[in-house]
Amino acid sequence: MNFCGIDCKECELNTTCKGCKATGGHPYGGSCIAAECCRSFGRESCNGCTECKAREQLICEINALGIEDMDEVTELNLLLGSYINSEYSLPGGQNVKLWDDNSVYFGNMLPKRGTERCYGIAADEKYLLVTEFGMNGADAEIVLLKRRK
């Protein structure tokens, strides 16, 4: 079993992911939040993070933000950076990507109540990002970026 709790033979990403065990917790070359969390608790796997206190703490952190039009977060998934790594325009006009395409993060997508837009949530052990975007990730905007304790 891998840190994420998935059997590599059963995973749909097994042609691109090299697996946590084989790569020491760096399945795509970057870091993996599941592997980091498991290691911090001295575990070899975490059953898909369903028992993870760090994951539950992150859900509490997100819900405590009190973002008005966002439903309560009840679940976080493991997401590859290249899947969530939108480009954002900063006030000075430069465009940036905030995540490593080859790392794995906790995240989720929730509808923005009363609109056709969505909120995207992504986090690792250091940062928490909440974004807002339209259909297929169009017009992505940073709602909140904060350093985690």
Secondary structure as GFF3:
##gff-version 3
##sequence-region A 1 149
A	DSSP	three_ten_helix	8	10	.	.	.	ID=ss1
A	DSSP	alpha_helix	20	23	.	.	.	ID=ss2
A	DSSP	alpha_helix	33	40	.	.	.	ID=ss3
A	DSSP	three_ten_helix	47	49	.	.	.	ID=ss4
A	DSSP	alpha_helix	53	64	.	.	.	ID=ss5
A	DSSP	beta_strand	77	80	.	.	.	ID=ss6
A	DSSP	alpha_helix	81	84	.	.	.	ID=ss7
A	DSSP	beta_strand	87	89	.	.	.	ID=ss8
A	DSSP	beta_strand	95	97	.	.	.	ID=ss9
A	DSSP	beta_strand	104	111	.	.	.	ID=ss10
A	DSSP	beta_strand	118	123	.	.	.	ID=ss11
A	DSSP	beta_strand	127	133	.	.	.	ID=ss12
A	DSSP	three_ten_helix	135	137	.	.	.	ID=ss13
A	DSSP	beta_strand	141	147	.	.	.	ID=ss14
###
